[in-house]
Amino acid sequence: MRTAAPERPRVISCAVAGLGSMLPWCGLLLGVQAVLLLPWPSDAYLVPSWWLWWAANDLGFILPFLLFSAGVRLTRVMGYSRRLLPTAIGLALAVGAVSYYLAAWGAPELESRYWDTLGEETVGQREFGAATPPGIIENLRAVENNPPSRYSLQVANPLQNPPNVLRWYLHLPFAMAVFGLLNALAGVLAAQLTENLGRGPRRNTLLALGVLGGLAFMGILALAGPVAPFLRDGTMRSGILGAWIPLVVPILLCMVLFGIARRRYVYV
């Protein structure tokens, strides 16, 4: 009697295919940003730790956006397999963990190493160490225990940092990781709903959903964030809400796509 071949290798290969779909977009975005930096020469470009900091910071931010394409790719290679959703969730959690680490730990540590290369002139801004979660929490407690006469976003004066902005820095990496998970699920749903379209219309529809969803998220992130209002007129907008409110975009997108899918496959 023949036994069925194990599905784990296929799941792994499908997950690798999902990751592979992210690489071209990742390279394109990083390449474009690097080219845009060239017109503004800086001595920082000569320091390897600056480039590592820049790459880690940007990767931590863009990876959640690229999970939409990973969800689309997984749907194409796995079809309606019962392992599709667990694989998509597992891949999104793994990429989200990498994104969180880069944004919350990796990039701040590399930033701190870069400031170390500048010597004594940056001692003040390194008072609480790297801007990792423990460093941000220590900074937040110091500001709350000894409120300054005026708040400021100057990196040289961490004791004047607004507490709402510090909370935003603390919550944003985790919120971005959750956004990546929702984005991957949206990619799966969108790919399933467009399977009957022609190759060109399907590609254009998926591209529009992914790009417009990402732009809408970035737009609300910019509007809800506490930095711009503080710089404009000193408004102390909630940093926690500013980090989590933008998730309304992928949640609504998933709800709409799921509602359409339910009507199509259940009631038809």
Secondary structure, 3 states (H helix, E strand, C coil): CCCCCCCHHHHHHHHHHHHHHHHHHHHHHHHHHHHHHCCCCCHHHHCHHHHHHHHHHHHHHHHHHHHHHHHHHHHHHHCCCCCHHHHHHHHHHHHHHHHHHHHHHHHHHHHHHHHHCCHHHHCHHHCCCCCCHHHHHHHHHHHHHCCCCCCCCCCCCHHHCCHHHHHHHHHHHHHHHHHHHHHHHHHHHHHHHCCCCCHHHHHHHHHHHHHHHHHHHHHHHHHHCCHHHHHHHCCCCCHHHHHHHHHHHHHHHHHHHHHHHHHHHHCC
